[in-house]
Amino acid sequence: MTETISDSPASIEALGYKQELKRSLSLLDLLVYGLVFIVPTAPFAVFGFVYNASKGMVPLVYAVGLVAMLFTASSYVAMARAFPVSGSVYAYAGRSISESFGFIAGWALLLDYLLLPALVYMLCAVAFASMVPGVPQWVWMVGLLAINTVINLFGIESTARISMILLALQMVLLVVFFVVAIAAIMHGTAGAHLSLAPLFDAGKISASLIFGALSLAVLSFLGFDAISTLAEEAHGGGVAVGQATILSLVLCAILFIAQTYLISLFVLGRTSFAPGHATEQASYTIAAMIGGGWLKFLVSIVGIVITGIPGALTAQAATSRLLYSMARDGKLPRFLAYISPTRKVPDLTILAVGVLTLALFAIFYGNIDRLTSMVNFGALTGFLLLHVSVIAWFMWRQRSGRWLRYLVVPLTGFAIIAYVLVNMDVHARTLGVIWLAAGIAIIVLVKLLGGKSALPLE
């Protein structure tokens, strides 16, 4: 195959599939989906941890984080054009490396996509319970799950509309925070003044410091990858998915840098927060300092609710598309590939995600920290296989001569993600490896039982 053909966007029909899902999503819909999944206000929750790790240079860490994640985004752009299907890294690895690697990639992503909704609902339940303590947390979890499941069953347009409304509320929250923070800086609240120290402090900076903090900051960017699961429902297919992937990543990075810079100006001169509550609540404490209790309430409780609900909604949609893609290829029970003839959505996988989320509530109830680490392990493992897929497809199978684009870039992205993965919590790595081992055991079992390929390869 020539370079021209390999760089041209593919069609789903050329890959051996029928167009069953409804193409109704615009570039704006995809962009909103990505922004909602990443969460524009994500740094609020981890500000104290990143601050301690970077000695106060949080905005710099997020700027470096953007550069680091652009390598992974570039690989998504390349593979989305080559394989514009719902399976994301599962499909990319399956077609470029082998079906076994594809299954492992899908299995790793399931660790991310299946656990993420449960995690978000637990966080929202904690926030709701703090406002209405008389209602048990499990009631909030089940109620929010039921609402989002129904919205997803109504079709991807409903998911897109709700996501757009809730994203708008998130942006209003950020605007309010920016206005109050800027006014406080002008009045010198807590000694705040304009300074370049949060962006670059030559006396503190070092490669080990930046990359150590990077392992925390990169996790705030996770979510843009889920846009690739909507490739079969987007006008423009893989090309639109690639554009939305880059745009969502860059826009969120700008918001991350802006909000952490403003927050940092109120704690100039210090290099860390005390361990425990002071670190966990750092951004919320600063919000109270500059705007009072109402601003703290706005960025904490209200912030969790208006970011968590759409985040879980989009996570359920992404998970159902991944399950649908794997079931369509025979890697999961084929009945899960059923598509509603009227709404053009994978009904059974949406319901399956709801049932699995209920089970996860029971398993991980009260263990939010462990659940968070496992979510990150799944996403980062998927990223590793994504970069390998780019090299395998373009350099090995296509014999491309574009070494920088299809070899150097994915290798750099691989190295960055590997570094973050190695520096992850040891318990999360252990549980993640057990999950991957279970996936490998399934492959071996299927092979022993004489299982055959169901992937419609060219």
Secondary structure, 3 states (H helix, E strand, C coil): CCHHHHCCCCCCHHHCCCCCCCCCECHHHHHHHHHHHHCCCCHHHHHHHHHHHHCCCHHHHHHHHHHHHHHHHHHHHHHHHHCCCCCCHHHHHHHHCCHHHHHHHHHHHHHHHHHHHHHHHHHHHHHHHHHCCCCCHHHHHHHHHHHHHHHHHCCHHHHHHHHHHHHHHHHHHHHHHHHHHHHHHHCCHHHCCCCCCCCCCCCCCCHHHHHHHHHHHHHHHCCHHHHHHHHHHECCHHHHHHHHHHHHHHHHHHHHHHHHHHHHHHHCCCCCCCCCHHHHCHHHHHHHHHHCHHHHHHHHHHHHHHHHHHHHHHHHHHHHHHHHHHHHCCCCCHHHHCCCCCCCCCHHHHHHHHHHHHHHHHHHCCCHHHHHHHHHHHHHHHHHHHHHHHHHHHHHHCCCCCHHHHHHHHHHHHHHHHHHHHCCCHHHHHHHHHHHHHHHHHHHHHHHCCCCCCCCCC
